[in-house]
């Protein structure tokens, strides 16, 4: 494809934690993407998969736990998450924590 293409989002998925994920409706590309939100004081479900992932914080503050590591994050920051390492994020602020996620096959 040589032309820009506007990408929409699939139907939002609501999780028990209150987290909402909207996966991008991408085609046969070498990556997948989504945007997600975590309510104040809540923690996302523990995630573990065979892909590498990059989280980009759009707004809010939180703490990412990946394996044995903890990292505080805020707007404009990015976190790389290695394949096969359990991870989740806790919203430590008073507003909705909003992130974008991109993932691809780990090499």
GROMACS elastic network, one bead per residue, 0.5 to 0.9 nm:
[ bonds ]
;  ai    aj funct       b0    kb
    1     4     6  0.79100   500
    1     5     6  0.86294   500
    7    24     6  0.67356   500
    7    25     6  0.63015   500
    7    26     6  0.65966   500
    8    23     6  0.87559   500
    8    24     6  0.59413   500
    8    25     6  0.56650   500
    8    26     6  0.79847   500
    9    12     6  0.79830   500
    9    22     6  0.58785   500
    9    23     6  0.56068   500
    9    25     6  0.52600   500
    9    26     6  0.85206   500
    9    34     6  0.77747   500
    9    35     6  0.87438   500
   10    13     6  0.87916   500
   10    22     6  0.58571   500
   10    23     6  0.55539   500
   10    24     6  0.60716   500
   10    25     6  0.58314   500
   11    21     6  0.86766   500
   11    22     6  0.63382   500
   11    23     6  0.77926   500
   12    20     6  0.63523   500
   12    21     6  0.55594   500
   12    23     6  0.75160   500
   13    19     6  0.82330   500
   13    20     6  0.55192   500
   13    21     6  0.52092   500
   13    22     6  0.64058   500
   13    23     6  0.86482   500
   14    17     6  0.82858   500
   14    18     6  0.63803   500
   14    19     6  0.59707   500
   14    21     6  0.67176   500
   15    18     6  0.53929   500
   15    19     6  0.53150   500
   15    20     6  0.63103   500
   15    21     6  0.81882   500
   15    44     6  0.83320   500
   15    45     6  0.79301   500
   16    19     6  0.72454   500
   16    44     6  0.88099   500
   16    45     6  0.81584   500
   17    20     6  0.88063   500
   17    38     6  0.79486   500
   17    39     6  0.83956   500
   17    42     6  0.64377   500
   17    43     6  0.63905   500
   17    44     6  0.59154   500
   17    45     6  0.66666   500
   18    37     6  0.83714   500
   18    38     6  0.65193   500
   18    39     6  0.63710   500
   18    42     6  0.72951   500
   18    43     6  0.84393   500
   18    44     6  0.78584   500
   19    36     6  0.69773   500
   19    37     6  0.54891   500
   19    39     6  0.66671   500
   19    42     6  0.81228   500
   19    43     6  0.80061   500
   19    44     6  0.61187   500
   19    45     6  0.81814   500
   20    35     6  0.84380   500
   20    36     6  0.54810   500
   20    37     6  0.53617   500
   20    38     6  0.68929   500
   20    39     6  0.89706   500
   21    34     6  0.68060   500
   21    35     6  0.59796   500
   21    37     6  0.67505   500
   22    33     6  0.88179   500
   22    34     6  0.54921   500
   22    35     6  0.54812   500
   22    36     6  0.62204   500
   23    26     6  0.85730   500
   23    32     6  0.79109   500
   23    33     6  0.60210   500
   23    35     6  0.65285   500
   23    36     6  0.83921   500
   23   101     6  0.89943   500
   24    32     6  0.71024   500
   24    33     6  0.53661   500
   24    34     6  0.51373   500
   24    35     6  0.77646   500
   25    32     6  0.84434   500
   25    33     6  0.82592   500
   25    34     6  0.87727   500
   26    29     6  0.68300   500
   26    31     6  0.83571   500
   26    32     6  0.66946   500
   26    33     6  0.76893   500
   27    32     6  0.87336   500
   28    31     6  0.83684   500
   29    32     6  0.73833   500
   30   103     6  0.89137   500
   30   104     6  0.64214   500
   30   105     6  0.77153   500
   31   102     6  0.67878   500
   31   103     6  0.55942   500
   31   105     6  0.74561   500
   32   101     6  0.82617   500
   32   102     6  0.57032   500
   32   103     6  0.53740   500
   32   104     6  0.64354   500
   33   100     6  0.73914   500
   33   101     6  0.54266   500
   33   103     6  0.63293   500
   33   104     6  0.89371   500
   34    99     6  0.84880   500
   34   100     6  0.57843   500
   34   101     6  0.51653   500
   34   102     6  0.66048   500
   34   103     6  0.89347   500
   35    98     6  0.73854   500
   35    99     6  0.56557   500
   35   101     6  0.59877   500
   35   102     6  0.88479   500
   36    97     6  0.82660   500
   36    98     6  0.58853   500
   36    99     6  0.53997   500
   36   100     6  0.63132   500
   36   101     6  0.77450   500
   37    44     6  0.89939   500
   37    96     6  0.64711   500
   37    97     6  0.53968   500
   37    99     6  0.63321   500
   37   100     6  0.88898   500
   38    41     6  0.84051   500
   38    42     6  0.64291   500
   38    43     6  0.69630   500
   38    44     6  0.66293   500
   38    89     6  0.81759   500
   38    90     6  0.75303   500
   38    91     6  0.61986   500
   38    96     6  0.60131   500
   38    97     6  0.51243   500
   38    98     6  0.67254   500
   38    99     6  0.86339   500
   39    42     6  0.55906   500
   39    43     6  0.81040   500
   39    90     6  0.88260   500
   39    91     6  0.64980   500
   39    93     6  0.89606   500
   39    94     6  0.84892   500
   39    95     6  0.70812   500
   39    97     6  0.63361   500
   39    98     6  0.89091   500
   40    43     6  0.86569   500
   40    60     6  0.88754   500
   40    90     6  0.82369   500
   40    91     6  0.51828   500
   40    92     6  0.64772   500
   40    93     6  0.58361   500
   40    94     6  0.53398   500
   40    95     6  0.56382   500
   40    96     6  0.57190   500
   40    97     6  0.71023   500
   41    90     6  0.68609   500
   41    91     6  0.53011   500
   41    92     6  0.58015   500
   41    93     6  0.70822   500
   41    94     6  0.76275   500
   42    89     6  0.85529   500
   42    90     6  0.57509   500
   42    91     6  0.56848   500
   42    92     6  0.80032   500
   43    46     6  0.86098   500
   43    88     6  0.70313   500
   43    89     6  0.56458   500
   43    91     6  0.63477   500
   44    47     6  0.83625   500
   44    88     6  0.55493   500
   44    89     6  0.55547   500
   44    90     6  0.64322   500
   44    91     6  0.85434   500
   45    87     6  0.85263   500
   45    88     6  0.62762   500
   45    89     6  0.81904   500
   46    86     6  0.64289   500
   46    87     6  0.56837   500
   46    88     6  0.50920   500
   46    89     6  0.83944   500
   47    85     6  0.83239   500
   47    86     6  0.54952   500
   47    87     6  0.53438   500
   47    88     6  0.62355   500
   48    51     6  0.87872   500
   48    83     6  0.77734   500
   48    84     6  0.57497   500
   48    85     6  0.60269   500
   48    87     6  0.66271   500
   49    52     6  0.81692   500
   49    83     6  0.62762   500
   49    84     6  0.52901   500
   49    85     6  0.75254   500
   49    86     6  0.78141   500
   50    82     6  0.87563   500
   50    83     6  0.51041   500
   50    84     6  0.53407   500
   50    85     6  0.87129   500
   50   105     6  0.72346   500
   50   106     6  0.67962   500
   51    81     6  0.88951   500
   51    82     6  0.74961   500
   51    84     6  0.73314   500
   51   103     6  0.62119   500
   51   104     6  0.54808   500
   51   107     6  0.87315   500
   52    80     6  0.76574   500
   52    81     6  0.59759   500
   52    84     6  0.81837   500
   52   102     6  0.85250   500
   52   103     6  0.55495   500
   52   104     6  0.56548   500
   52   105     6  0.63372   500
   52   106     6  0.51739   500
   52   107     6  0.85362   500
   53    79     6  0.83216   500
   53    80     6  0.59288   500
   53    81     6  0.50373   500
   53    82     6  0.65899   500
   53    83     6  0.74174   500
   53   101     6  0.68340   500
   53   102     6  0.56798   500
   53   104     6  0.66714   500
   53   105     6  0.89900   500
   53   106     6  0.87910   500
   54    78     6  0.67626   500
   54    79     6  0.56639   500
   54    81     6  0.60422   500
   54    82     6  0.87712   500
   54   100     6  0.81800   500
   54   101     6  0.56171   500
   54   102     6  0.53165   500
   54   103     6  0.63504   500
   55    77     6  0.82996   500
   55    78     6  0.54696   500
   55    79     6  0.51629   500
   55    80     6  0.65162   500
   55    81     6  0.77709   500
   55    99     6  0.64570   500
   55   100     6  0.56994   500
   55   102     6  0.67409   500
   55   103     6  0.88581   500
   56    75     6  0.81154   500
   56    76     6  0.67346   500
   56    77     6  0.58723   500
   56    79     6  0.66160   500
   56    80     6  0.89942   500
   56    98     6  0.86895   500
   56    99     6  0.54306   500
   56   100     6  0.50656   500
   56   101     6  0.63421   500
   56   102     6  0.85480   500
   57    60     6  0.74679   500
   57    61     6  0.80944   500
   57    73     6  0.73001   500
   57    74     6  0.61344   500
   57    75     6  0.50456   500
   57    76     6  0.55024   500
   57    77     6  0.55050   500
   57    78     6  0.62921   500
   57    79     6  0.84615   500
   57    97     6  0.77432   500
   57    98     6  0.61765   500
   57   100     6  0.65222   500
   57   101     6  0.89047   500
   58    74     6  0.79065   500
   58    75     6  0.51666   500
   58    76     6  0.59965   500
   58    77     6  0.80272   500
   58    97     6  0.77259   500
   58    98     6  0.53162   500
   58    99     6  0.51539   500
   58   100     6  0.70471   500
   59    74     6  0.67707   500
   59    76     6  0.76508   500
   59    95     6  0.84141   500
   59    96     6  0.75049   500
   59    97     6  0.57179   500
   59    98     6  0.51902   500
   59    99     6  0.71167   500
   60    73     6  0.84935   500
   60    74     6  0.59821   500
   60    75     6  0.62170   500
   60    91     6  0.75486   500
   60    92     6  0.82375   500
   60    93     6  0.63061   500
   60    94     6  0.78518   500
   60    95     6  0.59966   500
   60    96     6  0.60535   500
   60    98     6  0.64074   500
   60    99     6  0.87687   500
   61    72     6  0.74625   500
   61    73     6  0.57016   500
   61    75     6  0.70156   500
   61    90     6  0.85656   500
   61    91     6  0.60734   500
   61    92     6  0.57786   500
   61    93     6  0.53414   500
   61    94     6  0.84701   500
   61    95     6  0.81956   500
   61    96     6  0.85718   500
   61    97     6  0.61719   500
   61    98     6  0.87560   500
   62    71     6  0.84003   500
   62    72     6  0.57711   500
   62    73     6  0.53842   500
   62    74     6  0.66305   500
   62    89     6  0.64649   500
   62    90     6  0.53018   500
   62    93     6  0.67069   500
   62    97     6  0.71364   500
   63    70     6  0.65757   500
   63    71     6  0.55299   500
   63    73     6  0.60261   500
   63    74     6  0.88939   500
   63    88     6  0.84566   500
   63    89     6  0.55418   500
   63    90     6  0.52546   500
   63    91     6  0.67243   500
   63    92     6  0.67447   500
   64    69     6  0.80167   500
   64    70     6  0.55803   500
   64    71     6  0.51719   500
   64    72     6  0.62842   500
   64    73     6  0.72641   500
   64    79     6  0.84324   500
   64    87     6  0.71368   500
   64    88     6  0.58524   500
   64    90     6  0.65534   500
   65    68     6  0.70286   500
   65    69     6  0.56743   500
   65    71     6  0.66427   500
   65    72     6  0.89604   500
   65    86     6  0.81235   500
   65    87     6  0.54468   500
   65    88     6  0.55488   500
   65    89     6  0.61939   500
   65    90     6  0.82639   500
   66    69     6  0.52971   500
   66    70     6  0.65356   500
   66    71     6  0.84016   500
   66    81     6  0.71623   500
   66    82     6  0.85490   500
   66    85     6  0.64040   500
   66    86     6  0.57190   500
   66    88     6  0.67063   500
   66    89     6  0.86785   500
   67    70     6  0.83036   500
   67    85     6  0.56620   500
   67    86     6  0.55660   500
   67    87     6  0.64150   500
   71    79     6  0.86001   500
   72    92     6  0.89644   500
   73    76     6  0.86622   500
   73    77     6  0.62914   500
   73    78     6  0.78935   500
   73    79     6  0.81473   500
   74    77     6  0.58679   500
   74    78     6  0.87596   500
   74    97     6  0.88573   500
   75    78     6  0.87753   500
   75    98     6  0.87956   500
   75    99     6  0.88886   500
   81    84     6  0.89655   500
   81    85     6  0.74336   500
   81    86     6  0.88859   500
   81    87     6  0.76346   500
   82    85     6  0.59965   500
   82    86     6  0.89013   500
   82   106     6  0.81072   500
   83    86     6  0.85484   500
   83   105     6  0.86209   500
   83   106     6  0.62902   500
   90    97     6  0.87525   500
   91    94     6  0.80846   500
   91    95     6  0.82688   500
   91    96     6  0.75781   500
   91    97     6  0.59518   500
   92    95     6  0.87716   500
   92    97     6  0.85448   500
   93    96     6  0.77557   500
   93    97     6  0.76961   500
   94    97     6  0.87798   500
  103   106     6  0.87318   500
